[in-house]
Amino acid sequence: MSEQQQVLDADPDAPIRNATQVAGYFRDDCRTLRDSLQLEMVVAQYALRLRDVHSPEGIPVGEAISAAVVTELERHKDPLSHAILRGLEHLGSGDTAQRSADAVARLSERGVAVEEKFADVGLAEATGAWRDSSGGWEDEYSLFVDFEHPLGRRHALALFVEPRHGGVIKHIGLIDPMSELDYPGEPESLDTPVAGALLRKVLDRSFPRWPDFVDDYRVLIAAARARTMT
């Protein structure tokens, strides 16, 4: 964890007082990342933290501070901020996602490039999907979906679904792609649209008040992936 993120953790009211400082932390935490998957992971965590900011009096101000951070990022007019805003457009929700999309459009019109190593942020595509129901419990299953960014970074979403309420997510993870794992057994292969519909259904069932009460950044990434699959 970076020094800047430690400051945020130690001082949760800092975003309220200084959106410029938070945008600086955001940029610093992304500057040394290697690829778009890492960027998306950091952006998703910031999106959740910004959403949940309250004033010292306990008043929700997440929407306001998120808007200020988007504005501050756009003000930099540079490839790093452009990449971060693309990540917020892809992974954010509501007004934050729309403001980020608008900022991305304006930066593109001005000819601001995206940092080369992050040029494929938000563009991961599904390359395979599997369902494993061999756990021994009725209606329990594991769902795996492999993804690849155009610049080459591969990864997988792994979900364990339990039968409660018709099937909800008990565990979710970002792991190495299934194609690189020595997975025991022979899970059932799924067509990508089928897997995407299943992923979206179980996310909707697990988080019916989306995006409220979502506190795991991997859920934001899973939701974004599901949208691209369907």
N, C-alpha and C positions, 0 to 999 in steps of 0.2 A: 504494500500500500504506500502511495506517495506521501511525502510530507504535507502536501496541500490537502490530500484527502483526510489525513489525520486531523488537520485543523478543522475541517468541516465536521468530522465526527465529534470533536471536542467542543465545538461551538455551533450547535444546530441553528442558531439564529443568525449566523453570519450571512446567509443568502439574502435575508431581508434587508440587512444594512448595506450590502454592497454587491449588486449583481455583476458589476465589473470585475470584482475579485473572484466571484464564483466562475465566471466565464474564463478568467485566467487560469483557475485551478483545472477547469474542464480541458482547456487547451494543453496545459502542462501534462495532465494525465494521459492525453492522447498522443502527444508529440513523439514519444519514443516507441510507440507500438509498432509491430512489424507488418500487420496486415488488417484487412477489413473485418475479419471475424473478431480479432481482439478489439478493434474499434467499436464494433457493435455491442460487445459485452460491456465495455465501459459506458457507452452511451445509454444502454438499457438501465444500468445501475444509477446513472445520473438522473435519468427520466423519472425513476421511482422516487429518488430522494427529493427532487424538486417538486414533484407532485404533492408530497406529504408535508411540505413546509407549513408551519403555523407561526403566527406572531407570538410574542411573549405573553399576550393575553389569551392565547389559544384559538385565535381566529384563523381559519384556513386561508393562506395567501399563496398557495402553490401555483395557481394559474397566473397570478400577477408576476411572481418572480420568474416563472418559466418564460413568460413573454419578454421580460426584461433581459434575460440571459440570451434568448434568441436574437433580440435586437443588438445586444453587445457583440455576439458572435458575428453577425452580418456586418457590423461596423468595421471589423478587421479587414474584410474584403481580401482574404488570402486563401490559398488552397486548403490549409488545415481546417479553418473554420467552415469552409464550404463542405468538406467531407463530414464534419461533425453534424452540420445541419442536415445533410442527406441522411445521416444515421437517425436523427430525431424525426425526420419526415417518415422514415421507414418503421421505426420502433415506437414512436410516441403515439398519443391518442388525442382525440378531440381537438381543441383549439391549438394546442402545442404542435401537433403534427401539421395542421394547416398553416400555422404561422411559419413553421420551418420550411414547408413546401413553397410558400410564397417567397421566403428569403432565398431559397435555392434558385427559384426562377429569376429573381432579380440579379443574383450573382452571375448566373449563366448569361443573362442578357448583357451584362457588363464585361463578359469575356474572362471572368475569374475561373481558372482551372480548378480541378480537384487534385489534391496531392496524389502523385502517381501510385504509391503503394496502397492507397485507399480508393482507387478509381472504381472498384467493383463493390463498394459498400451497398448493401441492400439488394444485391443482384444474385445471391446464392440460388442455385437451382437444384431440385431434387433429382437424384440419380438412381435411387432404389429405395424400396420400402418392404418391411417384413413384419409379420405378426406371429407371436409365439404364445400359444395357449397351453403349453405343456407343463405349466406349473403345478397342476394337480388339483386346483380349486376351480369350481364351476364359475364361469363368467369372468375369471381373472385372465389378464393377458398382458404381454409386453408388446409395445409398438416401437419399431426402429425405422428411422428415415435418414438415409444418407443425403448429404448436400455437398455441392462444390461451388466455390466462387470462381468466376471466370479467370482470375489470375492464378488459380490453382489450389487455394486452401480448402481442404476437405474436412468434414466433420459430420457428426450424426446427432440427431435428437433421439433420446431413449426415454420412454415413458412406461411406468408400471401402472396399470389401470385395475382398480378393484371394483367389485360389483355394486358397492353401495350407491344408492340413488340412480341405478341404471348404468353405472360405470363412471367413476371419477378418478382423476389422477392422484395417486398416492405418492409417487416419486417421479421426478423429471431430471434429466441430466443432459449435458453436452459432452459427447465422448468422441473418441476416434471413430472414423467411419467403419461400418460393419465389414466392408471389404478388406480391412486391415486387421480385424480381430479374429482370434481363434474361438469362435462362438460355439458352445456345446449344443448339439441337436441340430435340427433342420427346420427353422421357422418357415412359415408360409409366406411366399412372395406375394406382394400386392402391387397392383397397378398404381401409378402415382396419383391419378385423380381420386381413386378409391381411398388411398391412404390419406390424402389431403382432406377429403370429406370426413373421414373418421377422426383425424386429428382435430379438425375444427369442431366437430360434434362434442368430443370429449372435453375440449377446452371450454365450450359454451356451458356444458353441464357442470363442470368443476368450478367455474367462475361466473355464475349467473348475473352478477352485478358488475361485470367488467366495465372499466378497469379498476373499480374500487376493490379494496381488500386484496389486490395482487401485490405481493411483497417479494417475489422471486424474479430476478431479471431474466432468468431462463424462460419463464412463461411469456414475457414480452417477445423474446426471440422466436419461441414456438408459434405464437399467434401470427407474427409477421411471416414466418415460413408457410404457415397454413394458407394465408392469403395468396401467396405466390403460387401455391400448388393448385388452388381451385379458381 
